[in-house]
Amino acid sequence: MSVLLLLIPFSLLMGGLFLWLFFMAVKKDQFDDLVTPAHRMLLEDETIQQPSLNRKDSNHAGTNHLR
């Protein structure tokens, strides 16, 4: 029963901390735009140029260039 005297104030303190953090996130517009991040993953990324496999040196033709 004496554990409750420690756990109840601790849980109230933790709840208050999380509530304060939530209000700080709302105040800093953390939850302002919920739609754009979901649509951003559907947009095409910029094309990444792959290294050319046509090398002048025939000794390296067909080998892995990422070694």
N, C-alpha and C positions, 0 to 999 in steps of 0.2 A: 504494500500500500504506500510505503514511503517513496517508491519509484515514481508513482503518479505525481508527487510533489515536484519532481524534477522534470518529468516528461511533458506535463501540461504546459508549463511556462516555455519550455523549449519549443514545443510544437506551435504555440502562439507566436513566438518570436520568429520561427521559420516561415510561418504563414504570412506574417506582417512583412518580412523581408521579400518574399516572392510577390506579394501584392505591390510593394513599393517598386520593385524592379519592373513589373508589368506596367505600372503607370508611367515610369520613366521611359520605357520603350514606346508607349503610345504618345507621350509628349514629344519625343524625338522623331515622330512620323515613321516608326519602324513598320507599322502595319498600314501605311497610307495607300500603297499600290500593290494589290494582291494579284492582279491580272497579268501585268507585263512579264514577270518572271516565268509564268506558265507559257506564255506565247513566245518568249525569247528562245526556248529550246526548239521550237518549230522552225525558226528562221535558219536560213542556210548560212554556214560559216564561210569565211573567206577561203578561197581555194589555196591549198598548200602545195607549193611546187615540189614535186618529187625529184630526187637527184636522177640525172640522166644515166641510163644503163649503157649508152653508146660511148665507150671510152676509147681513146686513141691507142692505148696500150692494150694489146691483145692478151697479155699475160693475166690481166685482171678481169677479163670478160667473164661474166656469169658468176662472179664471186660476190660474197656478201660485203657491202661497203661499210657496214656498221660495226666492224670489229674494232 
